Amino acid sequence: MPMNAGDIERLIKEGLPDAQVRIEDLRGDGDHYAAHVVSSAFKGKSRVQQHQMVYQALKGRMGGELHALALQTSAPVD
């Protein structure tokens, strides 16, 4: 069963409480999403580390309930 955008956003915000999250359903099928995540927790982290933090927040749902997620991550600009 696919995840909905609200569940993805909720999980990311639970894992990264200060995150600003925008989710887009890329195909309208509830299976292919893009997530834009901005969090101060990303400061000093590589892009790979930032993505790993988001995947960790999704608690193992990547590849199962959540088939595809295109990620754009960044730290807030001061």
VENQUINOR-V941374 format. One record per residue. SS is DSSP state (H for helix, E for strand, - for the rest). PSI is psi as a letter, one per 40 degrees, with the letter a starting at -180 (NA if undefined). D_FIRST is the distance of its C-alpha to the first C-alpha in whole Angstrom. Layout:
# VENQUINOR-V941374
SS/PSI/D_FIRST
SS/PSI/D_FIRST
This chain:
# VENQUINOR-V941374
-/h/0
-/i/4
-/i/7
-/i/10
H/d/13
H/d/15
H/d/13
H/d/13
H/d/17
H/d/17
H/d/17
H/d/19
H/d/22
H/d/21
H/d/22
-/g/25
-/d/26
-/e/28
-/i/26
E/h/26
E/h/22
E/h/22
E/h/18
E/h/18
E/h/15
-/d/17
-/e/16
-/e/15
-/e/11
-/e/9
-/e/9
E/h/13
E/i/15
E/h/18
E/h/19
E/h/23
E/h/24
E/h/28
-/i/29
H/e/32
H/e/30
H/e/30
-/h/34
-/e/36
-/i/33
-/i/32
H/d/29
H/d/28
H/d/28
H/d/27
H/d/23
H/d/23
H/d/24
H/d/21
H/d/18
H/d/20
H/d/19
-/e/15
-/f/16
-/e/14
-/e/11
E/h/12
-/e/12
-/c/9
-/d/6
E/h/9
-/d/10
E/h/13
E/h/15
E/h/19
E/h/21
E/h/24
E/i/26
E/i/30
-/i/32
-/i/34
-/h/37
-/NA/40
